[in-house]
């Protein structure tokens, strides 16, 4: 059963259709992995075994009758605990949210998975309101890394990344407002994709506004493309949803990268890099040359936009917690309290100045992509560090998570598609290559990630799962 838990979603679909495997068997395998590994990594904050098995039995009957609902029918899946899921509390990693209320609606991505027959296993852990790039909260505690349980899984979709890495479901819904799909994807050695803003509908609208995205987290690029074909369907509740792509992402994976113009920036001109991370991403860039792309080492030409990002992110945090009185802050993550209080001090003029700078950054990257089809960078400048702290070193004293997530938040500001794909190891821990495309070039980013993955496959399966 353990091997069944690590089959990809695409493989499961083929086996189901050929009657060689049952969705019930795959779901039991995922639940067995949760039972074995969740106590050590804390990836799930809610598991509904009864509902999952009931859903799997319904899927099994559909395949028996020859009528699966879609590409992901019967595939075990998880939902991050920021994303509404009918019948289950969505507590957002916070002691402030009352679990005893009606939970009657699915968010768009949850609804699309459910309508397509995916088997929902439960909810994965998040820091409180998804505010930081590691996963721990006053409500659910610390989520650790499957490759080394003394290290962080990253965040804020750290539970989802750890779950995929350990076969606790094959597909996961994550969210990404400053790297929250890509950071834990890189740290846990899985694939993660942040599409062009608006490509995947979201509701309720995030307090972090147009920084925030919903995206797939999987063990392979193909599985992420299958997820995109399902969760990118428009939803009337999101007025910022883009029109349908007009094609299936999974059908556009195999074009390769030959002839593409690719820029490689190992540090974006300002980031400090762990030497083993630098070595891994430089080898990955050379691999693109071997695959037929023209690769040029060039920085995009912007300074670190972290202050611009903070001027969006911190007021968003203040908005998220505005409904709670100041006395409630004693129950909150102290770091979140700090950025809420800082966010409250931003003036409207300061925020609008940041909006203007964001627009300038978007124009700069638009011009950059007139010359280059893709940009390659590290996903993270460092390997995963000590679990339970916000920043590495000296038990995480000083600084904010944005100080080390140098490569992710710029592309939330610009709303570009960006993926992380495993490309090596540093200190024995996974390293991710980030592939960035122009806005709306989602299919190209997935195609490039697939070309690299096919040429340099890496197991997302850590020693803990052996």
C-alpha positions as CSV (number, residue, x, y, z in Angstrom):
1,X,0.0,0.0,0.0
2,X,2.9,2.4,0.6
3,X,3.9,2.3,-3.1
4,X,0.3,3.1,-4.0
5,X,0.5,6.3,-1.9
6,X,3.3,7.6,-4.1
7,X,1.7,7.1,-7.5
8,X,1.0,10.3,-9.3
9,X,-2.5,11.6,-10.0
10,X,-2.0,10.9,-13.7
11,X,-0.9,7.3,-12.9
12,X,-3.9,6.8,-10.6
13,X,-6.3,8.0,-13.3
14,X,-4.8,5.5,-15.8
15,X,-4.9,2.6,-13.3
16,X,-8.5,3.4,-12.3
17,X,-9.7,3.5,-15.9
18,X,-7.9,0.1,-16.6
19,X,-9.5,-1.4,-13.4
20,X,-6.0,-2.2,-12.1
21,X,-6.5,-0.1,-8.9
22,X,-9.4,1.3,-7.0
23,X,-9.9,4.8,-5.6
24,X,-10.6,3.1,-2.3
25,X,-7.2,1.5,-2.3
26,X,-5.5,4.7,-3.1
27,X,-7.4,6.6,-0.4
28,X,-6.6,4.0,2.2
29,X,-2.9,4.2,1.2
30,X,-3.0,8.0,1.7
31,X,-4.8,7.6,5.1
32,X,-2.2,5.1,6.2
33,X,0.6,7.5,5.4
34,X,-1.2,10.2,7.4
35,X,-1.6,7.9,10.4
36,X,2.1,7.0,10.2
37,X,3.7,10.3,9.5
38,X,1.4,13.2,10.5
39,X,2.4,12.9,14.2
40,X,6.0,13.7,13.3
41,X,5.5,16.5,10.7
42,X,2.0,17.9,11.6
43,X,0.9,18.5,8.0
44,X,-2.8,18.0,8.6
45,X,-4.9,19.9,11.2
46,X,-8.1,18.0,10.2
47,X,-8.5,14.5,8.7
48,X,-12.0,13.1,7.9
49,X,-11.4,9.4,7.2
50,X,-15.1,8.5,7.0
51,X,-15.9,11.2,4.5
52,X,-12.8,10.4,2.4
53,X,-13.6,6.7,2.2
54,X,-17.2,7.4,1.3
55,X,-16.1,9.7,-1.5
56,X,-13.7,7.1,-2.7
57,X,-16.4,4.4,-2.8
58,X,-18.6,6.8,-4.9
59,X,-15.6,7.3,-7.3
60,X,-15.0,3.5,-7.5
61,X,-18.6,3.0,-8.6
62,X,-18.3,5.7,-11.2
63,X,-15.2,4.1,-12.7
64,X,-17.0,0.7,-12.6
65,X,-19.9,2.2,-14.5
66,X,-17.5,3.9,-17.0
67,X,-18.4,7.4,-16.1
68,X,-15.7,9.3,-14.0
69,X,-16.5,12.9,-13.4
70,X,-13.1,14.2,-14.7
71,X,-9.4,14.0,-14.7
72,X,-9.0,13.9,-11.0
73,X,-11.8,11.6,-10.0
74,X,-10.7,9.4,-7.2
75,X,-7.4,11.2,-6.5
76,X,-6.7,11.9,-2.8
77,X,-6.4,15.6,-2.2
78,X,-6.0,18.1,0.6
79,X,-7.1,21.7,1.1
80,X,-5.1,24.3,2.9
81,X,-6.8,25.6,6.0
82,X,-7.2,29.1,4.5
83,X,-9.5,27.8,1.8
84,X,-13.2,27.2,2.6
85,X,-14.4,23.6,2.5
86,X,-18.0,22.7,3.1
87,X,-18.7,20.7,6.2
88,X,-15.2,21.4,7.8
89,X,-14.1,24.4,9.8
90,X,-11.6,26.7,8.2
91,X,-9.8,28.1,11.2
92,X,-6.9,29.8,9.4
93,X,-4.4,28.6,12.0
94,X,-6.0,31.0,14.5
95,X,-7.5,30.7,17.9
96,X,-9.7,33.7,17.0
97,X,-11.9,31.8,14.6
98,X,-14.9,30.1,16.1
99,X,-15.1,26.5,14.8
100,X,-18.8,26.2,16.0
101,X,-20.5,27.9,13.1
102,X,-22.1,26.9,9.8
103,X,-19.5,25.8,7.3
104,X,-21.7,25.6,4.3
105,X,-19.7,26.8,1.3
106,X,-16.8,25.7,-0.8
107,X,-14.2,28.1,-2.1
108,X,-14.0,27.9,-5.9
109,X,-11.0,25.6,-6.0
110,X,-12.5,23.3,-3.4
111,X,-15.8,23.2,-5.4
112,X,-14.1,22.4,-8.6
113,X,-12.1,19.5,-7.1
114,X,-15.3,18.2,-5.4
115,X,-17.3,18.5,-8.6
116,X,-14.5,16.6,-10.4
117,X,-14.7,13.7,-8.0
118,X,-11.4,14.3,-6.1
119,X,-11.3,12.6,-2.7
120,X,-10.9,15.3,0.0
121,X,-8.9,13.9,2.9
122,X,-8.7,17.0,5.2
123,X,-7.2,20.4,5.8
124,X,-3.5,21.2,5.9
125,X,-1.7,23.4,8.4
126,X,-0.9,27.1,7.9
127,X,0.6,29.9,10.0
128,X,-2.1,32.2,11.4
129,X,-3.9,33.8,8.5
130,X,-1.0,32.6,6.2
131,X,1.1,35.6,7.3
132,X,4.6,34.2,7.0
133,X,6.9,32.0,5.1
134,X,7.1,29.2,7.7
135,X,4.3,27.1,9.1
136,X,3.6,27.3,12.8
137,X,0.7,28.8,14.7
138,X,-0.7,29.2,18.2
139,X,-3.5,26.9,17.2
140,X,-1.8,23.9,15.5
141,X,1.8,24.2,16.5
142,X,4.9,23.6,14.3
143,X,4.9,21.8,10.9
144,X,8.3,20.2,10.1
145,X,10.2,19.2,7.0
146,X,9.9,15.5,5.9
147,X,13.6,15.6,4.8
148,X,14.7,16.6,8.4
149,X,12.1,17.0,11.1
150,X,14.2,19.5,12.9
151,X,13.9,21.9,10.0
152,X,11.0,24.0,8.8
153,X,8.6,22.9,6.0
154,X,8.4,26.5,4.8
155,X,5.2,28.3,4.5
156,X,2.6,29.3,4.4
157,X,1.4,26.2,2.6
158,X,3.9,24.1,4.6
159,X,1.4,21.5,5.6
160,X,0.4,20.9,2.0
161,X,4.0,20.5,0.9
162,X,4.9,18.1,3.7
163,X,1.7,16.1,2.8
164,X,2.6,15.7,-0.8
165,X,6.2,14.8,0.0
166,X,5.1,11.9,2.3
167,X,2.3,10.5,0.1
168,X,-0.4,11.9,2.3
169,X,-2.5,12.7,-0.8
170,X,-1.3,13.3,-4.3
171,X,-2.6,16.8,-5.0
172,X,-3.0,19.8,-2.7
173,X,-4.5,23.2,-2.8
174,X,-2.1,25.9,-1.5
175,X,-2.2,29.6,-1.5
176,X,0.6,32.1,-2.5
177,X,0.7,35.7,-1.5
178,X,4.4,36.2,-1.3
179,X,5.8,32.7,-2.1
180,X,3.5,30.5,0.0
181,X,3.3,27.8,-2.6
182,X,6.9,28.1,-3.9
183,X,8.7,28.5,-0.5
184,X,7.5,25.2,1.0
185,X,7.6,23.5,-2.5
186,X,11.3,24.3,-2.6
187,X,12.0,23.3,1.0
188,X,10.1,20.0,0.7
189,X,11.3,19.0,-2.8
190,X,7.9,19.1,-4.6
191,X,6.5,21.0,-7.5
192,X,4.4,24.2,-6.9
193,X,2.9,26.7,-9.3
194,X,1.6,30.2,-8.8
195,X,-0.3,31.1,-12.0
196,X,-0.9,34.6,-13.4
197,X,-3.1,36.5,-11.0
198,X,-6.8,35.8,-11.7
199,X,-6.2,32.5,-13.6
200,X,-7.4,30.5,-10.6
201,X,-10.6,32.0,-9.0
202,X,-10.6,32.8,-5.3
203,X,-13.3,33.6,-2.9
204,X,-13.6,35.1,-0.3
205,X,-11.2,37.7,-1.7
206,X,-8.0,37.6,0.4
207,X,-7.3,40.5,2.8
208,X,-3.9,40.6,1.0
209,X,-5.7,41.6,-2.1
210,X,-4.2,41.1,-5.5
211,X,-1.0,39.6,-4.1
212,X,-2.8,36.4,-3.2
213,X,-3.2,33.4,-5.4
214,X,-4.6,29.9,-5.1
215,X,-2.4,27.2,-6.7
216,X,-1.6,23.5,-7.1
217,X,1.1,21.6,-5.1
218,X,2.0,18.2,-6.5
219,X,4.8,15.7,-7.0
220,X,5.0,16.3,-10.8
221,X,4.4,19.0,-13.3
222,X,1.8,16.9,-15.1
223,X,-0.3,16.6,-12.0
224,X,-0.2,20.4,-11.5
225,X,-1.3,20.8,-15.1
226,X,-4.2,18.4,-14.5
227,X,-5.1,20.5,-11.4
228,X,-5.0,23.7,-13.4
229,X,-7.4,22.3,-15.9
230,X,-9.9,21.8,-13.1
231,X,-9.4,24.7,-10.7
232,X,-8.9,27.4,-13.3
233,X,-12.6,27.2,-14.4
234,X,-14.1,30.6,-13.8
235,X,-16.3,31.3,-10.8
236,X,-18.8,34.1,-10.6
237,X,-17.9,34.9,-7.0
238,X,-14.4,36.2,-8.1
239,X,-14.8,39.4,-10.2
240,X,-11.1,39.4,-11.0
241,X,-11.2,36.0,-12.7
242,X,-9.5,35.9,-16.1
243,X,-11.5,34.5,-19.1
244,X,-11.0,30.7,-19.7
245,X,-7.6,29.9,-21.1
246,X,-9.2,28.2,-24.1
247,X,-7.0,25.1,-23.9
248,X,-6.0,22.3,-21.5
249,X,-2.8,22.9,-19.7
250,X,-2.1,19.2,-19.6
251,X,-2.2,19.0,-23.4
252,X,0.6,21.7,-23.7
253,X,3.4,20.2,-21.6
254,X,5.6,18.4,-24.2
255,X,6.8,21.2,-26.5
256,X,10.2,21.5,-24.8
257,X,12.3,24.7,-24.5
258,X,14.4,24.5,-27.7
259,X,14.7,27.9,-29.3
260,X,13.5,29.8,-26.2
261,X,15.3,32.9,-25.0
262,X,16.0,32.4,-21.3
263,X,17.5,34.8,-18.7
264,X,19.3,33.3,-15.7
265,X,19.7,35.5,-12.6
266,X,21.2,33.7,-9.7
267,X,20.7,36.5,-7.3
268,X,18.3,39.1,-8.9
269,X,21.2,41.5,-8.4
270,X,20.7,41.8,-4.7
271,X,20.2,38.5,-2.9
272,X,22.7,36.5,-0.9
273,X,22.9,32.9,-1.8
274,X,24.0,29.7,0.0
275,X,26.9,28.3,-2.2
276,X,25.3,24.9,-2.6
277,X,22.1,26.5,-3.7
278,X,24.1,28.6,-6.3
279,X,25.8,25.4,-7.6
280,X,22.5,23.6,-8.0
281,X,20.7,26.4,-9.9
282,X,23.7,27.1,-12.1
283,X,23.7,23.4,-13.1
284,X,19.9,23.7,-13.8
285,X,20.5,26.7,-16.0
286,X,23.1,24.8,-18.0
287,X,20.5,22.0,-18.4
288,X,18.3,24.5,-20.2
289,X,21.1,25.2,-22.7
290,X,21.5,21.4,-23.2
291,X,17.8,21.3,-23.9
292,X,18.2,23.8,-26.7
293,X,17.4,27.1,-25.1
294,X,19.6,30.2,-25.4
295,X,20.5,31.1,-21.8
296,X,21.9,34.5,-21.0
297,X,23.0,35.5,-17.5
298,X,21.1,38.8,-16.9
299,X,19.4,40.4,-13.9
300,X,15.9,41.9,-14.6
301,X,17.2,45.3,-13.3
302,X,15.2,46.1,-10.2
303,X,16.2,46.7,-6.6
304,X,14.8,44.6,-3.8
305,X,11.1,45.5,-3.8
306,X,10.6,44.3,-0.2
307,X,9.5,47.7,1.1
308,X,6.9,47.9,-1.6
309,X,5.7,44.4,-0.7
310,X,5.5,45.3,3.0
311,X,3.3,48.3,2.1
312,X,0.8,45.9,0.6
313,X,1.3,42.9,2.9
314,X,1.2,44.6,6.3
315,X,-1.9,46.7,5.8
316,X,-3.5,43.5,4.5
317,X,-2.7,41.8,7.8
318,X,-4.2,44.7,9.6
319,X,-7.4,44.4,7.5
320,X,-7.6,40.6,8.2
321,X,-7.6,41.1,11.9
322,X,-9.6,44.4,12.1
323,X,-12.8,42.7,13.3
324,X,-11.1,41.5,16.5
325,X,-10.5,43.8,19.4
326,X,-7.1,44.6,20.7
327,X,-7.6,42.3,23.6
328,X,-7.7,39.4,21.2
329,X,-4.1,40.0,20.3
330,X,-2.9,38.1,23.3
331,X,-4.2,34.9,21.5
332,X,-2.4,35.7,18.3
333,X,1.1,34.8,16.9
334,X,3.3,37.7,18.3
335,X,4.9,38.2,15.0
336,X,1.5,38.6,13.3
337,X,0.6,41.2,16.0
338,X,3.8,43.1,15.2
339,X,3.0,43.4,11.4
340,X,-0.6,44.2,12.1
341,X,0.5,47.1,14.3
342,X,3.0,48.2,11.6
343,X,0.3,47.8,9.0
344,X,-2.0,50.1,10.9
345,X,0.6,52.9,10.7
346,X,0.7,53.0,6.9
347,X,-1.1,56.0,5.5
348,X,-3.3,55.9,2.4
349,X,-0.8,58.0,0.6
350,X,2.1,55.6,1.5
351,X,0.0,52.7,0.3
352,X,-0.8,54.5,-3.0
353,X,2.9,55.3,-3.5
354,X,3.6,51.5,-3.1
355,X,0.8,50.8,-5.7
356,X,2.6,53.1,-8.1
357,X,5.9,51.4,-7.5
358,X,4.3,48.1,-8.1
359,X,3.0,49.3,-11.4
360,X,6.5,50.5,-12.4
361,X,7.9,47.0,-11.5
362,X,5.3,45.4,-13.6
363,X,6.2,47.5,-16.6
364,X,9.9,46.8,-16.1
365,X,9.2,43.1,-16.1
366,X,6.9,43.4,-19.1
367,X,9.7,45.0,-21.1
368,X,12.2,42.3,-19.8
369,X,9.9,39.6,-21.2
370,X,9.9,41.2,-24.6
371,X,13.5,40.1,-24.7
372,X,13.3,36.8,-22.8
373,X,10.6,34.2,-22.8
374,X,11.5,33.0,-19.3
375,X,13.5,34.0,-16.2
376,X,15.3,31.4,-14.1
377,X,16.3,32.1,-10.5
378,X,16.6,30.0,-7.3
379,X,13.3,29.6,-5.6
380,X,14.9,30.1,-2.2
381,X,18.5,31.4,-1.5
382,X,19.0,29.0,1.4
383,X,17.9,25.4,2.4
384,X,15.3,24.8,5.0
385,X,16.4,26.1,8.5
386,X,15.4,25.4,12.1
387,X,11.7,24.6,12.6
388,X,9.6,26.9,14.8
389,X,11.4,30.2,14.0
390,X,10.6,32.9,11.5
391,X,14.2,33.6,10.4
392,X,17.3,31.4,10.4
393,X,20.2,31.7,12.8
394,X,20.3,32.5,16.6
395,X,16.9,30.8,17.0
396,X,15.4,33.2,14.4
397,X,16.1,36.4,16.4
398,X,15.5,39.5,14.4
399,X,14.1,40.3,11.0
400,X,11.0,39.2,9.2
401,X,10.5,36.2,6.8
402,X,10.7,38.6,3.9
403,X,14.4,39.0,4.6
404,X,15.2,35.5,3.3
405,X,12.3,35.0,0.8
406,X,14.1,37.2,-1.7
407,X,13.0,35.5,-4.9
408,X,9.3,34.9,-4.4
409,X,7.5,38.1,-3.4
410,X,8.6,40.2,-6.4
411,X,6.5,38.1,-8.7
412,X,3.4,38.4,-6.5
413,X,3.8,42.1,-7.0
414,X,4.0,41.7,-10.8
415,X,1.3,39.0,-10.9
416,X,3.5,36.8,-13.2
417,X,3.3,33.0,-13.3
418,X,6.1,31.3,-11.4
419,X,6.9,27.7,-10.6
420,X,9.3,25.8,-8.4
421,X,10.8,22.6,-9.5
422,X,13.3,20.5,-7.6
423,X,16.8,20.9,-9.0
424,X,19.3,19.5,-6.4
425,X,20.3,19.6,-2.7
426,X,22.1,21.8,-0.3
427,X,23.1,20.5,3.2
428,X,21.2,17.3,2.1
429,X,17.9,19.2,1.7
430,X,16.0,20.0,-1.5
431,X,16.8,23.1,-3.6
432,X,14.2,24.6,-6.0
433,X,14.6,26.2,-9.4
434,X,12.1,29.0,-10.0
435,X,10.8,29.5,-13.5
436,X,9.1,32.8,-14.2
437,X,7.1,33.8,-17.3
438,X,5.4,36.8,-18.6
439,X,1.9,37.5,-17.4
440,X,-0.5,35.0,-19.1
441,X,2.4,32.7,-20.1
442,X,1.2,30.0,-17.7
443,X,1.3,27.2,-20.2
444,X,4.9,28.1,-21.2
445,X,6.1,28.0,-17.6
446,X,4.6,24.6,-17.1
447,X,6.0,23.4,-20.4
448,X,9.5,24.5,-19.4
449,X,9.2,23.0,-15.9
450,X,8.1,19.7,-17.5
451,X,11.1,19.8,-19.9
452,X,13.5,20.2,-17.1
453,X,11.8,17.6,-14.9
454,X,11.8,15.1,-17.7
455,X,15.5,15.6,-18.4
456,X,16.5,15.7,-14.7
457,X,14.0,13.8,-12.7
458,X,14.3,14.0,-8.9
459,X,12.3,12.0,-6.3
460,X,10.1,14.1,-4.1
461,X,10.1,11.2,-1.6
462,X,12.2,11.9,1.5
463,X,14.0,9.3,3.6
464,X,11.2,9.5,6.2
465,X,9.0,7.9,3.6
466,X,11.4,5.0,2.8
